Amino acid sequence: MPLIHLCAVLALLLSATAVVAADQPRREIRFAVAAHFPPFQSRNPQGQLVGLNIELGNALCEQLSVRCIWVDQVVMENFQALEARQFDAIMGIAPTCRRRQRVNFTDDLYPITTRLVARKTSGLTPTRRSLKGKRVGVLVRSNREAFALAQWAPSGVIIRSFWLNDQLVQSLLAGEIDATLQGAVEVREALLDKEAGMDFDFVGPPVSSDLLGNSVAIAVRKLDTALRNELNYALEQLMHNGEYQRILKPYRLDLLSSSP
């Protein structure tokens, strides 16, 4: 068979295979999650994944009649692994402008608020002038790290990055850093609602920026519009049938994120 005919046959076979694969119903969704951010996602004493994002993900899978598979990651923003198909989506990540250049996002799951936390007596506020020469802790490859490095570091703010939130909190308690830029809900869970955090609080107003985002969504591969559309449909159904409201209610996100 001439080479050109052979290539044509192979192209037709590959095209047919792609069509058949596209017609196959989805059986599972592999969600990546960094399981050290209670109350959004963490592991209980039995080692089981728990939290708001876990409940929402499982509910979305149930709505779509597919199996949920959870892939635990050290960091949320692991786009290289997403593109390498080590999982299908990243659950619970802020859809910032910078991230939209790399991946696609579903509709928003819920709002978030970013706050600066420091000792109550520090007199600090989330401004370049107030923080100049101060050490501010952020998490590696987080939207808060991207913001702090871009907006504060050039003005003399010392940015210290940590892989784990527990390490960051311990560093703050030990006085090794002066403040931390965090989501209001998770820093309450990690520090402010605990006895060890009695001397700390939110300082200054919430911090807003396109680099931070103001909501959480699900990240999917740039061209995976089918999965994005399926997840959006499932989320809409959960909102209509009341399951979405039932899942969010115990976490009191409106109260926690708006507290002064």
ZAVEX-322918 format. One record per residue: residue number from 1; residue in one letter; x, y, z of N, C-alpha, C in turn. Coordinates in Angstrom, 2 decimals, padded with zeros to 5 digits, always signed. Each point is the difference from the previous one (the first is absolute). Last residue first. Layout:
<atoms>
ATOM torza vexlum     nc1     nc2     nc3    cac1    cac2    cac3     cc1     cc2     cc3
ATOM   NUM      A       X       Y       Z       X       Y       Z       X       Y       Z
...
</atoms>
This chain:
<atoms>
ATOM torza vexlum     nc1     nc2     nc3    cac1    cac2    cac3     cc1     cc2     cc3
ATOM   260      P -014.81 +041.07 +061.33 +001.06 +001.03 +000.00 +001.27 -000.54 +000.62
ATOM   259      S -003.67 -003.03 -002.76 +000.31 +000.46 +001.36 +001.11 +001.02 -000.04
ATOM   258      S -001.93 -002.59 -003.75 -000.34 +001.41 +000.17 +000.34 +000.54 +001.37
ATOM   257      S +000.63 -004.62 -001.42 +000.75 +000.84 -000.95 -000.28 +001.47 +000.18
ATOM   256      L -002.24 -003.32 +002.70 +001.44 -000.06 +000.21 +000.74 +000.98 -000.88
ATOM   255      L -004.77 -000.45 -000.43 +000.38 +000.55 +001.29 +001.53 +000.08 +000.14
ATOM   254      D -001.82 -002.06 -003.85 -000.35 +001.42 +000.00 +000.43 +000.67 +001.29
ATOM   253      L +000.52 -004.72 -000.56 +000.98 +000.78 -000.72 -000.31 +001.49 +000.02
ATOM   252      R -001.60 -004.43 +002.34 -000.24 +001.40 +000.33 +001.00 +000.93 -000.67
ATOM   251      Y -000.78 -005.06 +000.22 +001.31 +000.66 -000.04 -000.09 +001.51 +000.22
ATOM   250      P -003.84 -003.09 -000.28 +000.78 -000.21 +001.24 +001.32 +000.76 +000.03
ATOM   249      K -002.87 +000.28 -004.03 -000.53 +000.62 +001.21 +000.84 -000.23 +001.24
ATOM   248      L +000.62 -001.87 -004.66 +000.71 +001.20 +000.42 -000.40 +000.50 +001.39
ATOM   247      I -002.14 -003.85 -002.05 +001.43 -000.27 +000.21 +000.71 +001.23 +000.56
ATOM   246      R -004.57 +000.34 -001.21 +000.14 -000.88 +001.16 +001.47 -000.25 +000.32
ATOM   245      Q -001.14 +002.42 -003.90 -000.23 +000.80 +001.20 +000.19 -000.83 +001.27
ATOM   244      Y +000.25 -002.27 -004.12 +001.10 +000.96 +000.10 -000.13 +000.81 +001.29
ATOM   243      E -003.50 -002.90 -001.24 +001.13 -000.73 +000.57 +001.21 +000.93 +000.19
ATOM   242      G -004.41 +001.09 -002.07 +000.26 +000.35 +001.39 +001.19 -000.69 +000.63
ATOM   241      N -001.90 +000.06 -004.71 -000.65 -000.98 +000.88 +000.31 +000.23 +001.49
ATOM   240      H +001.79 +002.89 -003.47 -001.45 -000.07 -000.19 -000.66 -000.94 +001.00
ATOM   239      M +004.72 +000.39 -000.16 -000.58 +001.25 +000.49 -001.52 -000.03 -000.08
ATOM   238      L +002.43 -003.58 -001.81 +000.12 -000.02 +001.47 -000.60 +001.27 +000.62
ATOM   237      Q +000.26 -000.29 -004.71 -001.02 -000.91 +000.52 +000.04 -000.06 +001.52
ATOM   236      E +003.31 +002.49 -002.21 -001.31 +000.66 -000.15 -001.11 -000.87 +000.56
ATOM   235      L +004.30 -001.83 -000.21 -000.06 +001.04 +001.03 -001.35 +000.71 -000.04
ATOM   234      A +000.93 -003.14 -003.38 -000.23 -000.67 +001.29 -000.12 +001.01 +001.13
ATOM   233      Y +001.10 +001.63 -004.28 -001.37 -000.53 +000.01 -000.32 -000.64 +001.35
ATOM   232      N +004.39 +001.44 -000.71 -000.90 +001.15 +000.13 -001.45 -000.45 +000.06
ATOM   231      L +003.22 -003.27 -000.88 +000.09 +000.44 +001.39 -000.91 +001.21 +000.26
ATOM   230      E +000.38 -001.59 -004.41 -000.66 -001.01 +000.83 -000.02 +000.44 +001.47
ATOM   229      N +002.36 +002.65 -003.11 -001.44 +000.13 -000.18 -000.77 -001.00 +000.86
ATOM   228      R +004.74 -000.24 -000.02 -000.46 +001.26 +000.61 -001.51 +000.14 -000.10
ATOM   227      L +001.97 -003.62 -002.21 -000.02 -000.19 +001.45 -000.47 +001.26 +000.71
ATOM   226      A +000.52 +000.31 -004.64 -001.05 -000.99 +000.30 -000.11 -000.20 +001.52
ATOM   225      T +003.41 +002.72 -001.96 -001.27 +000.70 +000.20 -001.12 -000.97 +000.36
ATOM   224      D +005.33 +000.02 -000.34 -000.99 -000.97 +000.49 -001.32 +000.69 +000.33
ATOM   223      L +004.32 +001.98 -001.49 -000.89 -000.44 -001.08 -001.09 -000.96 +000.47
ATOM   222      K +003.27 +001.87 +003.10 -000.46 +001.12 -000.84 -001.02 -000.43 -001.04
ATOM   221      R +000.38 -002.78 +004.56 +000.91 +000.29 -001.09 -000.63 +001.00 -000.97
ATOM   220      V -001.76 +000.44 +004.89 +000.09 -001.13 -000.93 +000.98 +000.38 -001.11
ATOM   219      A -001.82 +001.71 +005.36 +000.85 +000.17 -001.18 +000.02 -001.28 -000.82
ATOM   218      I -003.66 +002.40 +003.59 +000.72 -001.24 -000.34 +000.78 +000.24 -001.28
ATOM   217      A -001.36 +003.78 +003.96 -000.63 -000.78 -001.07 +000.78 -001.30 -000.18
ATOM   216      V -000.73 +004.84 +003.39 +000.63 -001.30 -000.20 -000.78 -000.76 -001.07
ATOM   215      S +000.84 +005.62 +001.34 -000.87 -001.18 +000.00 +000.85 -001.24 -000.19
ATOM   214      N +001.52 +004.57 -000.40 -000.95 +000.14 +001.11 -000.96 -001.18 +000.10
ATOM   213      G +005.42 +001.62 -001.96 -001.32 -000.56 -000.26 -000.90 +000.17 +001.21
ATOM   212      L +004.88 +001.25 -000.96 -000.51 -000.81 +001.11 -001.28 -000.72 -000.36
ATOM   211      L +002.25 +003.06 -002.94 +000.95 -001.09 +000.25 -000.48 -000.92 +001.10
ATOM   210      D -002.33 +003.99 -001.16 -000.21 -001.02 -001.03 +000.93 -001.19 +000.20
ATOM   209      S -001.42 +002.84 +004.32 +000.85 +000.14 -001.19 -000.37 -001.07 -001.01
ATOM   208      S -000.82 +001.94 +005.59 -000.62 -000.35 -001.28 +000.96 +000.25 -001.15
ATOM   207      V -000.47 -000.65 +005.80 +000.90 +000.33 -001.11 -000.63 -000.49 -001.30
ATOM   206      P -002.24 +001.65 +005.05 +000.30 -001.08 -000.94 +000.88 +000.49 -001.15
ATOM   205      P +000.58 +002.98 +004.31 -001.13 -000.48 -000.79 +000.37 -001.22 -000.84
ATOM   204      G +002.63 +001.00 +004.70 -000.33 +000.73 -001.22 -001.16 -000.64 -000.75
ATOM   203      V +002.01 -003.32 +003.07 +000.42 +001.39 +000.13 -000.26 +000.71 -001.33
ATOM   202      F -001.54 -004.74 +003.05 +000.05 +000.68 -001.29 +000.43 +001.45 +000.26
ATOM   201      D +001.74 -003.17 +003.75 -001.30 +000.32 -000.59 +000.20 +000.53 -001.42
ATOM   200      F +002.53 -002.24 +005.04 +000.03 +000.33 -001.42 -001.41 +000.32 -000.51
ATOM   199      D +001.31 -001.67 +004.43 +000.68 +001.30 -000.15 +000.02 +000.48 -001.44
ATOM   198      M -001.90 -004.27 +001.28 -000.72 +001.06 +000.72 +000.62 +001.38 -000.19
ATOM   197      G +001.05 -004.77 -001.67 -000.16 +001.17 -000.84 -000.68 +001.18 +000.66
ATOM   196      A +000.78 -004.39 +001.97 +001.31 +000.52 -000.36 -000.09 +001.29 -000.81
ATOM   195      E -003.92 -002.48 +001.17 +000.56 +000.71 +001.15 +001.34 +000.64 -000.33
ATOM   194      K -003.43 -000.69 -004.03 +000.68 -000.86 +000.96 +000.60 +000.85 +001.12
ATOM   193      D -002.20 +001.58 -004.06 -001.01 -000.61 +000.87 +000.61 -000.93 +001.05
ATOM   192      L +002.74 +002.25 -003.30 -000.74 +001.01 +000.76 -001.04 -000.58 +000.95
ATOM   191      L +002.92 -002.86 -003.02 +000.63 +000.80 +001.05 -000.97 +000.79 +000.87
ATOM   190      A -001.08 -003.16 -003.74 +001.37 -000.38 +000.31 +000.57 +000.74 +001.21
ATOM   189      E -004.44 +000.88 -001.73 +000.07 -001.40 +000.38 +001.40 -000.37 +000.50
ATOM   188      R -000.67 +004.28 -001.75 -000.77 -000.13 +001.24 +000.12 -001.43 +000.52
ATOM   187      V +001.84 +000.87 -004.13 +000.87 +000.49 +001.07 -000.75 +000.05 +001.34
ATOM   186      E -002.33 -001.37 -003.97 +000.99 -000.99 +000.41 +000.92 +000.50 +001.11
ATOM   185      V -003.37 +002.96 -001.78 -000.60 -001.20 +000.59 +001.07 -000.96 +000.50
ATOM   184      A +001.23 +004.03 -002.32 -000.58 +000.27 +001.32 -000.50 -001.27 +000.67
ATOM   183      G +004.17 +000.07 -003.41 -001.45 +000.00 -000.11 -000.59 +000.12 +001.39
ATOM   182      Q +004.87 +002.05 -000.51 -000.71 -001.28 -000.09 -001.47 +000.21 -000.33
ATOM   181      L +005.27 +002.13 +001.22 -001.09 +000.33 -000.89 -000.72 -001.29 -000.34
ATOM   180      T +003.22 +001.67 +004.41 -000.27 -000.96 -001.07 -001.19 +000.47 -000.81
ATOM   179      A +004.25 +001.97 +003.66 -001.40 -000.06 -000.42 -000.15 -001.10 -001.04
ATOM   178      D +004.17 +000.83 +002.23 -000.79 +001.02 +000.68 -001.49 -000.08 -000.32
ATOM   177      I +004.10 -003.92 +000.46 -000.60 +000.89 -000.98 -000.92 +000.95 +000.76
ATOM   176      E +002.40 -002.77 +002.62 +000.94 -000.07 -001.13 -000.51 +000.76 -001.21
ATOM   175      G -002.05 -000.93 +004.51 +000.54 +001.31 -000.29 +001.01 +000.02 -001.13
ATOM   174      A -002.87 -003.66 +001.88 +001.36 +000.09 +000.53 +000.64 +001.37 -000.26
ATOM   173      L -004.35 -001.09 -001.68 -000.06 -000.08 +001.46 +001.38 +000.19 +000.63
ATOM   172      L -000.27 -000.26 -004.69 -000.64 +001.23 +000.48 -000.04 +000.03 +001.52
ATOM   171      S +001.54 -003.89 -002.07 +000.98 +001.06 -000.19 -000.55 +001.34 +000.48
ATOM   170      Q -002.86 -003.72 -000.04 +001.01 -000.16 +001.04 +001.06 +001.10 -000.08
ATOM   169      V -003.23 -000.19 -003.42 -000.60 +000.43 +001.27 +001.00 -000.11 +001.14
ATOM   168      L +001.33 -001.62 -004.22 -000.17 +001.45 -000.04 -000.53 +000.51 +001.34
ATOM   167      Q +000.29 -004.63 -000.68 +001.34 +000.58 +000.15 -000.08 +001.52 +000.05
ATOM   166      D -003.95 -002.36 -000.89 +000.42 -000.24 +001.38 +001.37 +000.62 +000.28
ATOM   165      N -001.72 +000.00 -004.41 -000.59 +001.02 +000.84 +000.39 -000.17 +001.46
ATOM   164      L +003.18 -001.60 -004.14 -001.16 -000.44 +000.76 -000.50 +001.10 +000.92
ATOM   163      W +003.65 +000.75 -003.02 -000.69 -001.07 -000.70 -001.31 -000.38 +000.71
ATOM   162      F +002.38 +005.00 -000.03 -000.04 -001.26 +000.73 -000.77 -001.03 -000.81
ATOM   161      S +002.72 +005.26 -000.40 -000.93 -001.01 -000.53 +000.16 -001.32 +000.74
ATOM   160      R +000.91 +005.65 +000.65 +000.49 -001.33 +000.37 -001.04 -001.04 -000.42
ATOM   159      I +001.47 +005.49 -001.04 -000.99 -001.07 -000.18 +000.66 -001.34 +000.32
ATOM   158      I +000.68 +005.55 +001.06 +000.71 -001.28 -000.07 -001.03 -001.13 -000.04
ATOM   157      V -000.11 +005.37 -001.67 -000.63 -000.97 +000.89 +000.69 -001.34 -000.19
ATOM   156      G +000.96 +004.08 -002.58 +000.80 -000.29 +001.18 -000.66 -000.90 +001.03
ATOM   155      S -001.60 +001.43 -004.48 +000.02 +001.17 +000.89 +000.72 -000.28 +001.32
ATOM   154      P -000.74 -003.34 -003.49 +000.78 +001.09 -000.60 +000.10 +001.24 +000.89
ATOM   153      A -002.73 -003.78 +001.45 +001.45 -000.24 +000.04 +000.81 +001.13 -000.64
ATOM   152      W -004.92 -000.11 -000.10 +000.64 +000.45 +001.24 +001.51 -000.13 -000.01
ATOM   151      Q -002.96 -001.27 -003.77 -000.46 +001.30 +000.48 +000.77 +000.53 +001.22
ATOM   150      A +000.91 -004.31 -002.29 -000.17 +001.00 -001.04 -000.26 +001.39 +000.56
ATOM   149      L +000.45 -003.81 +002.86 +001.25 +000.17 -000.73 -000.09 +001.11 -001.04
ATOM   148      A -003.89 -001.18 +002.46 +001.00 +000.60 +000.87 +001.32 +000.25 -000.72
ATOM   147      F -003.55 -002.29 -002.32 -000.33 +001.39 +000.29 +001.11 +000.68 +000.80
ATOM   146      A +000.40 -004.60 -000.83 +000.13 +000.74 -001.26 -000.28 +001.48 +000.22
ATOM   145      E -000.71 -002.91 +003.61 +001.42 +000.15 -000.27 +000.21 +000.83 -001.26
ATOM   144      R -004.37 -001.14 +001.08 +000.50 +001.02 +000.92 +001.51 +000.21 -000.17
ATOM   143      N -002.24 -003.40 -002.42 -000.33 +001.31 -000.56 +000.50 +001.12 +000.91
ATOM   142      S +002.75 -004.54 +000.19 -001.38 +000.41 +000.27 -000.26 +001.34 -000.68
ATOM   141      R +004.20 -002.74 +000.41 -000.81 -000.14 -001.21 -001.48 +000.25 +000.26
ATOM   140      V +002.48 -000.39 +004.47 +000.66 -000.19 -001.29 -001.03 -000.23 -001.11
ATOM   139      L -001.27 +002.85 +004.42 +000.19 -001.39 -000.40 +000.57 -000.09 -001.42
ATOM   138      V +000.88 +004.01 +003.81 -000.99 -000.45 -000.98 +000.29 -001.45 -000.34
ATOM   137      G +001.58 +004.37 +003.71 -000.03 -001.40 -000.41 -001.15 -000.30 -000.96
ATOM   136      V +003.20 +004.49 +001.44 -001.37 -000.47 -000.20 +000.03 -001.42 -000.55
ATOM   135      R +003.22 +004.05 +002.60 +000.02 -001.34 -000.58 -001.44 -000.54 -000.06
ATOM   134      K +002.15 +005.34 -000.12 -000.62 -001.05 +000.78 +000.01 -001.32 -000.77
ATOM   133      G +001.49 +004.30 -001.75 +000.97 -000.55 +000.95 -000.55 -001.11 +000.87
ATOM   132      K -003.63 +002.94 -002.09 +001.38 +000.12 -000.46 +000.97 -000.47 +001.09
ATOM   131      L -004.97 +000.41 +000.19 +000.69 -001.29 +000.04 +001.46 +000.07 -000.45
ATOM   130      S -003.06 +003.82 +000.08 -000.05 -000.61 +001.33 +000.88 -001.24 +000.09
ATOM   129      R -000.45 +002.20 -004.20 +000.67 +000.87 +000.97 +000.05 -000.64 +001.38
ATOM   128      R -002.38 -002.16 -003.52 +001.45 -000.05 -000.21 +000.74 +000.80 +001.07
ATOM   127      T -004.71 -002.08 +001.34 +000.49 +000.99 -000.95 +001.51 -000.11 -000.13
ATOM   126      P -003.81 -002.10 +003.14 +000.44 -000.61 -001.26 +000.34 +001.03 -001.07
ATOM   125      T +000.72 +000.65 +005.44 -001.12 +000.00 -000.94 +000.50 -000.58 -001.32
ATOM   124      L +001.66 +000.29 +005.70 +000.19 -000.21 -001.43 -001.32 +000.10 -000.77
ATOM   123      G +001.12 +000.22 +004.93 -000.24 +001.25 -000.72 +000.14 -000.13 -001.50
ATOM   122      S +000.46 -003.21 +004.02 +001.04 +000.26 -001.00 -000.16 +001.36 -000.69
ATOM   121      T -002.66 -002.60 +003.51 +000.74 +001.21 +000.38 +001.02 +000.44 -001.05
ATOM   120      K -002.68 -003.99 -000.39 -000.94 +001.10 +000.16 +000.71 +001.32 +000.29
ATOM   119      R +002.35 -003.89 -002.92 -000.31 +000.26 +001.41 -000.89 +001.24 +000.11
ATOM   118      A -000.57 -002.22 -004.61 +001.20 +000.32 +000.77 -000.40 +000.14 +001.47
ATOM   117      V -001.95 -001.01 -005.50 -000.10 -000.38 +001.41 +001.34 +000.29 +000.68
ATOM   116      L -003.11 +001.29 -004.77 +001.31 +000.00 +000.66 -000.22 -000.29 +001.47
ATOM   115      R -003.32 -001.61 -004.22 +000.28 +000.93 +001.09 +001.46 -000.12 +000.46
ATOM   114      T -004.10 -001.45 -004.08 +001.41 -000.05 +000.39 +000.27 +001.07 +001.05
ATOM   113      T -004.53 -003.03 -001.88 +000.52 +001.30 +000.39 +001.44 -000.18 +000.48
ATOM   112      I -004.13 -002.70 -003.31 +001.08 -000.03 +000.99 +000.43 +001.44 +000.31
ATOM   111      P -004.63 -003.04 -002.30 +000.93 +001.14 +000.10 +001.09 -000.25 +001.04
ATOM   110      Y -002.36 -003.97 -003.06 -000.36 +000.86 +001.12 +001.02 +001.13 +000.08
ATOM   109      L -000.41 -002.90 -003.87 -000.60 -000.87 +001.03 -000.48 +000.82 +001.19
ATOM   108      D +000.62 +001.46 -005.46 +000.45 +000.13 +001.38 -000.74 -000.97 +000.92
ATOM   107      D +000.63 -001.41 -005.13 -000.65 +001.10 +000.71 +000.49 +000.01 +001.45
ATOM   106      T +003.52 -002.28 -002.93 -001.45 -000.13 +000.07 -000.60 +001.30 +000.55
ATOM   105      F +004.79 -000.19 -002.73 -000.66 -000.11 +001.29 -001.51 -000.19 -000.17
ATOM   104      N +005.29 -000.65 -002.68 -001.38 +000.47 -000.07 -000.66 -000.23 +001.36
ATOM   103      V +005.48 +000.95 -001.19 -001.05 -001.01 +000.12 -001.37 +000.65 -000.15
ATOM   102      R +004.08 +002.55 -000.65 +000.54 -001.37 -000.04 -001.10 -001.06 -000.03
ATOM   101      Q -000.73 +004.77 +000.41 +000.87 -000.12 -001.17 +000.46 -001.43 -000.22
ATOM   100      R -002.50 +001.34 +003.84 -000.85 -000.22 -001.19 +000.81 -000.08 -001.28
ATOM    99      R +002.05 +001.11 +004.18 -000.28 -001.42 -000.13 -000.85 -000.31 -001.22
ATOM    98      R +000.97 +004.52 +001.08 +001.23 -000.71 -000.37 -000.26 -001.48 -000.22
ATOM    97      C -003.54 +002.71 +001.60 +000.31 +000.30 -001.40 +001.25 -000.76 -000.46
ATOM    96      T -002.73 -002.29 +003.97 +000.61 +001.31 -000.24 +000.30 +000.19 -001.49
ATOM    95      P -002.92 -003.34 +003.22 +000.19 +000.24 -001.44 +000.53 +001.39 -000.28
ATOM    94      A +000.48 -003.54 +004.41 -000.48 +001.31 -000.42 +000.29 +000.23 -001.49
ATOM    93      I -001.04 -004.84 +002.34 +001.14 +000.87 -000.26 -000.53 +001.31 -000.56
ATOM    92      G -002.00 -004.89 +001.14 +000.09 +001.08 +000.97 +001.20 +000.89 -000.17
ATOM    91      M +000.36 -004.63 -002.36 -001.19 +000.38 +000.75 +000.28 +001.15 +000.96
ATOM    90      I +001.92 -002.02 -004.91 +000.49 +000.44 +001.31 -001.19 +000.60 +000.74
ATOM    89      A +000.31 -003.95 -004.16 -000.38 +001.33 +000.45 +000.65 +000.29 +001.35
ATOM    88      D +000.83 -004.08 -002.48 -000.87 +000.68 -000.96 -000.29 +001.44 +000.37
ATOM    87      F +004.61 -003.22 +000.83 -001.36 +000.12 +000.53 -000.78 +000.86 -000.99
ATOM    86      Q +004.15 -001.28 -001.25 +000.10 -000.76 +001.23 -001.30 +000.07 +000.79
ATOM    85      R +001.40 +002.05 -004.44 -001.14 -000.90 +000.21 +000.20 -000.93 +001.21
ATOM    84      A +002.64 +003.87 -001.77 +000.54 -001.34 -000.27 -001.02 -001.09 +000.28
ATOM    83      E -001.01 +004.53 +000.91 +000.18 -000.11 -001.45 +000.57 -001.36 -000.39
ATOM    82      L -000.45 +000.91 +004.59 -001.33 +000.02 -000.62 +000.12 -000.19 -001.50
ATOM    81      A +003.94 +000.51 +002.46 -000.57 -001.33 +000.20 -001.40 -000.10 -000.61
ATOM    80      Q +002.07 +004.20 -000.10 +000.79 -000.93 -000.82 -000.55 -001.42 +000.11
ATOM    79      F -001.72 +003.51 +002.71 -000.56 -000.02 -001.35 +000.76 -000.96 -000.91
ATOM    78      N -000.69 +001.06 +005.17 +000.88 -000.94 -000.68 -000.52 -000.19 -001.42
ATOM    77      E -001.27 +002.82 +004.43 +000.28 +000.45 -001.36 +001.03 -000.90 -000.68
ATOM    76      M -001.33 -000.80 +004.56 -001.20 +000.00 -000.84 +000.34 +000.28 -001.46
ATOM    75      V +003.37 -002.56 +003.53 -000.46 +001.35 -000.35 -001.21 -000.12 -000.91
ATOM    74      V +001.63 -003.96 +001.80 +000.62 +000.91 +000.97 -000.48 +001.42 -000.23
ATOM    73      Q -003.14 -004.28 -001.25 +001.16 +000.73 -000.48 +000.58 +000.86 +001.12
ATOM    72      D -003.67 -004.48 -001.14 +000.54 +000.94 +000.97 +001.30 +000.61 -000.52
ATOM    71      V -004.55 -002.14 -002.29 +001.45 -000.09 -000.14 +000.61 +001.09 +000.89
ATOM    70      W -005.01 -002.87 -000.69 +000.72 +001.15 +000.55 +001.50 -000.24 -000.05
ATOM    69      I -004.84 -001.64 -002.60 +001.32 -000.46 +000.44 +000.79 +001.23 +000.43
ATOM    68      C -005.48 -001.54 -001.14 +000.96 +001.02 +000.40 +001.29 -000.66 +000.44
ATOM    67      R -004.11 -001.69 -003.54 +000.79 -000.27 +001.20 +000.97 +001.14 +000.25
ATOM    66      V -004.94 +000.50 -002.47 +001.36 -000.46 -000.26 +000.70 -000.22 +001.34
ATOM    65      S -004.51 +002.07 -001.25 +000.04 -001.47 +000.02 +001.36 -000.54 -000.41
ATOM    64      L -001.56 +004.68 +000.77 +000.37 -000.45 -001.35 +000.06 -001.52 -000.13
ATOM    63      Q -000.99 +002.06 +004.16 -000.96 +000.60 -000.91 +000.25 -000.47 -001.44
ATOM    62      E +003.04 -001.25 +003.35 -001.26 -000.72 +000.16 -001.05 +000.53 -000.96
ATOM    61      C +004.11 +002.25 +000.19 +000.16 -001.32 -000.61 -001.29 -000.80 +000.09
ATOM    60      L +000.11 +004.13 +002.18 +000.04 +000.19 -001.45 +000.12 -001.33 -000.72
ATOM    59      A +000.28 -000.03 +004.67 -001.37 +000.28 -000.43 -000.07 +000.22 -001.51
ATOM    58      N +004.23 -000.59 +002.01 -000.75 -001.25 +000.03 -001.44 +000.19 -000.47
ATOM    57      G +002.69 +003.85 +000.43 +000.48 -000.87 -001.08 -000.77 -001.30 -000.07
ATOM    56      L -000.90 +002.96 +003.59 -000.49 +000.54 -001.28 +000.42 -000.89 -001.16
ATOM    55      E +001.65 -001.09 +004.26 -001.44 -000.21 -000.07 -000.58 +000.49 -001.32
ATOM    54      I +004.52 +000.85 +000.83 -000.20 -001.44 -000.16 -001.49 -000.31 -000.13
ATOM    53      N +001.30 +004.41 +000.98 +000.30 -000.35 -001.40 -000.20 -001.48 -000.27
ATOM    52      L -000.63 +001.56 +004.50 -000.97 +000.56 -000.93 +000.26 -000.42 -001.44
ATOM    51      G +001.87 -003.31 +003.77 -000.01 +001.44 -000.21 -000.97 +000.42 -001.07
ATOM    50      V +003.25 -004.69 +001.11 -001.22 +000.66 +000.47 +000.10 +001.48 -000.34
ATOM    49      L +002.55 -005.28 -000.70 -000.12 +001.38 -000.45 -001.35 +000.57 +000.44
ATOM    48      Q +002.67 -003.94 +002.72 -000.98 +000.24 -001.06 -000.03 +001.48 -000.36
ATOM    47      G +002.56 -002.33 +003.60 +000.66 +000.13 -001.29 -000.93 +000.25 -001.17
ATOM    46      Q -000.88 -000.29 +004.89 -000.02 -001.31 -000.67 +000.67 +000.04 -001.38
ATOM    45      P -000.55 +003.95 +002.72 +000.91 -000.93 +000.69 +000.04 -001.39 -000.63
ATOM    44      N -001.32 +003.79 -003.41 -000.41 -000.20 +001.39 +000.94 -001.01 +000.67
ATOM    43      R +001.09 +003.51 -004.18 -000.24 -001.40 +000.35 -000.38 -000.11 +001.47
ATOM    42      S -000.91 +004.13 -003.80 +001.03 -000.52 +000.92 -000.31 -001.47 +000.23
ATOM    41      Q -002.09 +004.87 -002.49 +000.40 -001.37 -000.24 +001.14 -000.37 +000.95
ATOM    40      F -002.83 +003.88 +000.69 -000.29 -000.30 -001.40 +000.37 -001.43 -000.38
ATOM    39      P +000.45 +002.73 +004.30 -001.04 -001.02 -000.11 -000.32 -000.39 -001.44
ATOM    38      P +004.53 -000.22 +000.96 -001.32 -000.03 +000.61 -000.54 +001.44 +000.11
ATOM    37      F +004.01 -002.14 -002.72 -000.65 +001.29 +000.13 -001.40 -000.15 +000.60
ATOM    36      H +003.38 -003.33 -001.72 +000.48 +000.59 +001.25 -000.55 +001.42 +000.17
ATOM    35      A -000.04 -003.49 -003.93 -000.80 -000.34 +001.18 +000.59 +000.53 +001.31
ATOM    34      A -000.37 +001.01 -005.49 +001.07 +000.08 +000.99 -000.65 -000.13 +001.37
ATOM    33      V -001.61 -001.90 -005.09 -000.29 +000.82 +001.16 +001.22 -000.01 +000.91
ATOM    32      A -002.34 -001.81 -005.17 +001.19 +000.28 +000.81 -000.39 +000.93 +001.12
ATOM    31      F -003.13 -003.62 -002.93 +000.20 +001.34 +000.55 +001.31 +000.08 +000.76
ATOM    30      R -002.57 -003.18 -003.90 +001.13 +000.01 +000.93 +000.28 +001.45 +000.43
ATOM    29      I -004.40 -003.00 -001.98 +000.68 +001.30 -000.03 +001.08 -000.03 +001.06
ATOM    28      E -003.14 -003.89 -003.09 +000.63 +000.50 +001.21 +000.55 +001.40 -000.23
ATOM    27      R -002.52 -002.43 -003.32 -000.18 -000.93 +001.12 +000.56 +000.53 +001.30
ATOM    26      R -002.15 +001.83 -005.09 +001.05 +000.17 +001.00 -000.29 -000.90 +001.19
ATOM    25      P -001.60 -001.21 -005.08 -000.40 +000.75 +001.19 +001.15 +000.07 +001.01
ATOM    24      Q +000.63 -000.32 -005.40 -000.03 -000.85 +001.18 -000.41 +000.82 +001.22
ATOM    23      D +000.81 +001.77 -004.43 -001.37 -000.44 +000.23 -000.12 -000.86 +001.27
ATOM    22      A +004.18 +001.61 -001.62 -000.78 +001.15 +000.42 -001.43 -000.39 +000.36
ATOM    21      A +002.96 -003.21 -001.79 +000.39 +000.34 +001.36 -000.83 +001.15 +000.54
ATOM    20      V -000.62 -001.27 -004.49 -000.52 -001.04 +000.88 +000.30 +000.34 +001.45
ATOM    19      V +001.85 +002.78 -003.26 -001.46 +000.18 +000.06 -000.62 -001.00 +000.95
ATOM    18      A +004.60 -000.35 -000.89 -000.28 +001.19 +000.81 -001.49 +000.23 +000.15
ATOM    17      T +001.48 -003.46 -002.84 +000.26 -000.35 +001.40 -000.33 +001.17 +000.91
ATOM    16      A -000.21 +000.68 -004.63 -001.12 -000.83 +000.45 +000.15 -000.38 +001.47
ATOM    15      S +003.52 +002.34 -002.03 -001.18 +000.87 +000.11 -001.18 -000.79 +000.52
ATOM    14      L +003.94 -002.33 -000.98 +000.17 +000.82 +001.20 -001.20 +000.90 +000.22
ATOM    13      L +000.08 -002.58 -003.93 -000.14 -000.86 +001.17 +000.12 +000.80 +001.29
ATOM    12      L +000.77 +002.22 -004.07 -001.42 -000.34 +000.14 -000.24 -000.85 +001.23
ATOM    11      A +004.43 +001.01 -001.14 -000.69 +001.21 +000.46 -001.47 -000.26 +000.22
ATOM    10      L +002.65 -003.41 -001.88 +000.30 +000.18 +001.40 -000.71 +001.22 +000.57
ATOM     9      V -000.35 -000.78 -004.62 -000.73 -001.03 +000.74 +000.22 +000.17 +001.50
ATOM     8      A +002.45 +002.78 -002.88 -001.42 +000.37 -000.03 -000.83 -000.99 +000.80
ATOM     7      C +004.57 -000.87 -000.61 -000.19 +001.12 +000.91 -001.46 +000.40 +000.08
ATOM     6      L +001.19 -003.26 -003.16 +000.13 -000.53 +001.35 -000.23 +001.09 +001.04
ATOM     5      H +000.17 +001.21 -004.53 -001.26 -000.70 +000.30 +000.02 -000.55 +001.43
ATOM     4      I +003.90 +002.05 -001.62 -001.03 +001.02 +000.17 -001.35 -000.63 +000.34
ATOM     3      L +003.74 -002.80 -001.01 +000.12 +000.63 +001.29 -001.12 +001.01 +000.24
ATOM     2      P -000.83 -004.24 -003.21 +000.80 +001.22 -000.01 -000.06 +000.69 +001.36
ATOM     1      M -000.54 -005.33 -000.45 -000.86 +001.19 +000.00 +000.90 +001.24 +000.00
</atoms>
